[in-house]
Amino acid sequence: PGKLCQAVGINRTLNRWDVTLGQKLWLEATAPIPDGAIETGPRVGINFATPADQQAPWRHWIRGNRFVSKG
């Protein structure tokens, strides 16, 4: 969540802001991302999960994006 907020410029001034209101903060569709540019891998920092869940490919990112946490 921290890297996502950095990537889209969200800071604490928007804490508790309702994205469904579509005012200060909203979600919108962007240009499609080519399938070959999407990477997957295991999530980071879930040592409490079962081994199968720790290794499941539940993490997705765009190749080369500078806001992706190190695995």
C-alpha positions as CSV (number, residue, x, y, z in Angstrom):
1,P,0.0,0.0,0.0
2,G,2.8,2.5,0.7
3,K,4.4,2.1,-2.7
4,L,1.0,2.4,-4.4
5,C,0.3,5.6,-2.5
6,Q,3.7,7.0,-3.5
7,A,3.0,6.1,-7.1
8,V,-0.3,7.9,-7.3
9,G,0.5,10.8,-5.0
10,I,-1.7,9.8,-2.1
11,N,-0.6,11.3,1.3
12,R,-2.2,11.5,4.7
13,T,-4.3,14.6,3.8
14,L,-6.6,12.1,2.1
15,N,-6.9,9.7,5.1
16,R,-10.5,8.5,5.4
17,W,-11.5,10.2,2.1
18,D,-14.3,8.2,0.4
19,V,-13.2,7.2,-3.1
20,T,-16.8,6.5,-4.0
21,L,-17.7,10.2,-3.8
22,G,-15.5,10.9,-6.8
23,Q,-14.4,14.3,-5.5
24,K,-10.8,14.7,-4.2
25,L,-9.8,11.1,-4.9
26,W,-11.3,8.7,-7.4
27,L,-10.5,5.6,-9.5
28,E,-10.7,5.6,-13.3
29,A,-9.9,3.3,-16.1
30,T,-6.6,3.8,-18.0
31,A,-5.1,2.5,-21.2
32,P,-4.9,-1.3,-21.3
33,I,-1.6,-2.9,-20.2
34,P,-0.2,-5.6,-22.5
35,D,-0.3,-9.1,-21.0
36,G,3.5,-9.5,-21.5
37,A,4.1,-6.5,-19.3
38,I,2.4,-7.9,-16.2
39,E,4.6,-9.9,-13.8
40,T,3.4,-12.1,-10.9
41,G,5.0,-13.6,-7.9
42,P,4.5,-14.4,-4.2
43,R,3.4,-11.7,-1.8
44,V,5.9,-10.1,0.5
45,G,5.8,-10.1,4.3
46,I,3.2,-12.8,4.9
47,N,5.4,-15.2,6.9
48,F,2.3,-16.0,9.1
49,A,0.5,-17.6,6.1
50,T,0.7,-21.3,5.2
51,P,3.6,-22.2,2.9
52,A,1.3,-22.7,0.0
53,D,-0.2,-19.2,0.5
54,Q,3.2,-17.7,1.0
55,Q,4.3,-18.9,-2.5
56,A,1.0,-18.3,-4.3
57,P,1.2,-15.8,-7.2
58,W,-1.0,-13.2,-5.5
59,R,1.3,-10.3,-6.3
60,H,1.0,-8.5,-9.7
61,W,3.0,-5.6,-11.1
62,I,4.0,-4.0,-14.3
63,R,7.5,-4.9,-15.4
64,G,10.0,-2.1,-14.7
65,N,7.7,0.0,-12.5
66,R,9.9,1.9,-10.0
67,F,7.2,1.8,-7.3
68,V,7.2,-2.0,-6.9
69,S,8.6,-3.2,-3.6
70,K,11.6,-5.4,-3.7
71,G,10.6,-9.1,-3.2
